[in-house]
Amino acid sequence: MNNENKVKLFLVDDDTMYLKLLEIEFLQYADYTLETYATGEICIKNLSHEPDLIILDYLLNSVDKYAMNGIQTLDKIKAINPGIPVVMLSSQDKIEVAINCMHHKAFDYIVKSETAFLRLQKVIATIINTRKLETALEWYMEKM
């Protein structure tokens, strides 16, 4: 598969071990290119790399207590490019946190658990398939 057909993922998490686990998980699949970031600020600076999808940690302040949290980063991403799907990832399993993320236009909210990687794969597949359908529909409408 060439780079043009690969899905570009941004993985953003301040937990270096979890970020490495995410990276290892996605590198198993040939259809992804990855960029990893430890802070929301660095992610924002690199949005010009045009990610297809961002997986973003909710807290993001263990390395730098003054760093933007996940919601602040999500809001900035959506202000710059509202079309980028952002999946929030957190160890918090409170429904209020998930609802708050959805109010801030996250595509989905996934709790870091033993099933998180499987859920991420399913959400990413849904996003990719939806985009393919939208592209096909646009092509069809142009031809009519």
N, C-alpha and C positions, 0 to 999 in steps of 0.2 A: 504494500500500500504506500503510495507516495504522500508527501507532507500535505498536499492540497486536499486530500480526502480525510486527513486525520482531524479529530476533534481536539481543539486546543483547550485544555483545562488549566485554570488557575486554582491552586490549592493554597489556602491561607489559614494558618494556624500557628499560634505562638508556642504550642507544645511541640518541641522539636522531635520527640519520639513519635508522637501521633502523626505529625507531618511526614516523617520518614515512612511510617506504616502506610499512610495513604499513597505516597509516592511508589512504594514497592507494589502495592495492590494494583495501581493503574499501569505500571510499567509491564505488568504481565500481559497486557493486551496491546497488540500492534496498532490499534486504531486511535491512540491518544498521543498527543504531545503535551508535556507538562511544564508548568512554571510554578515554583513554590515560593511562598513568601511568609515571613514571620510576623509581619504587621500589616494592618490595613493601609497605612500610609504608603508602604512600598508597592502594594497591590495597585493603589490608585495611580501612582506614578507610572505604572507599566500598562495601564489600560490601552495605550496606543498599540500594544501588541495584539489587540483585538481577540480576546478570548471568546470561545463559543459558550463557555459556561464557567461559573466561579463557585467553588465550594469554600464556604466562609465560616470560620469559627465564631461563635457568639460572643465570647468574652474578650479575647485578644489583648489582655493587659498584664500577663504574668512576666513578660520580659521587661516591659516599660509601663509602669503604672499610669503614665500620662498618655499612653498610646490611645488611639481611637478604638472604641469597642466595635463589635460586629455590627450592631445596629447603625452606628454612625458611619461605618464603612459602607454598609449596604445603602444608606441614604445617599452618600456621595457617588457611589457607582451608578445608582438609578438617576441621579441628577445629570451625570455625564453621558450615560448611555442606558436609557430605560429598557432597551431591548435585550440586554444581557441577562440570561436567567441566572439567579443566584440561589444556591441551596445552602441553607444555614445548617450548621452542624454544632451540636453542643452536648455536654454531659448532663445538662439540666433537663429533667423530664417533666417540668411543670407546664401544664397546658397554657397558662398565661404567657409564658415565654414564647411558646410556639405561635400563639395567636398574635402576639406583638410583632413577631417576625413577619407573619403574613400581612399584617396591617402596613408594614413597611415595604411591601411588594416582593418579599422573598417568594421564589417558586415553590419551595418546600422546606420543611424543617425535619431534620433527622437527629435522633438522640444517639450519641456515641454509645454503642453497645455491641454485643457479639453479632448482631445482624446489620450493623450500620453499613458495612461494605456492600452487602447484598442489596440493601435498600438504595444505596447510592447508584449501583449499577442499573437498577430498575428505573430510577428517576432519570438518569442520564439517557437511557434508552428511550424513555417517553419523550424527553425533550428533543432528541435527535429525530425520532420518527415524526413528531409533530412538525418540526421544521421542514422535513422532507415533504410531508403532505402539503404544507403551506406553499412551498416552492412549486410543487406540481400543480396545485390549484391556481397559483398566479400564472403559470405557463399556459394552462388550459384557458383561463379567462382572457389572456392576451390573444389567443388563437381564435376566439369566438368573434 
